[in-house]
């Protein structure tokens, strides 16, 4: 599983020109899944995200997690996070899980994130053509991969 985490002042997802979900002060989580992902990958990622200390404390130091700040969470599925650009100029998405695997993983990830954080999760729609708008705060953008655990 691979995620791109962005600390945002606000973020929203639009489908066919209509706002599907929006948050203020929190994390926009772009999530991509591969066929080998499992419950352990999801749980590790959830714990990493909700405990990631990327929000400022009163001294202006990034020392607080989204849980400590009461921030909101928006999750958007994005299979292109598993793009391979090794050969040629057209990305290959062979590592990205197909919908039959990715949809249950996405749904489990969102459920786990909600259960572990106690925060109602806002989401896009899996497989939909979405327009994501955000105001990245910092900017702070972090890439996390459950396979490398860096």
FENURUR-V692398 format. One line per field, one symbol per residue. phi: phi as a letter, one per 40 degrees, with the letter a starting at -180 (. if undefined). psi: psi as a letter, one per 30 degrees, with the letter a starting at -180 (. if undefined). Layout:
BEGIN
phi = ???
psi = ???
END
This chain:
BEGIN
phi = .bbbbbcbcaaabbbfgbccaabbfabcbcbbbbdccadccccdcdccccbccbbccdcgbcabcccccgcbbbbbcacccbcbbdbgbbcbbcccccdcccccccccdccccccccgbcccbcbdgccbbbbabcchcbbbbbbcccfc
psi = kklkkkklelklkkkhfkjelllkibkkjkkkklffkaeeeeeeeeeeefgkigkklfggkjgkleeffgllkkkkkjfffgkkgekafjkkgffkklefeeeeeeeeeeeeeeeefgkkkklakkfljljkkljkjdkjkkkkkfefh.
END
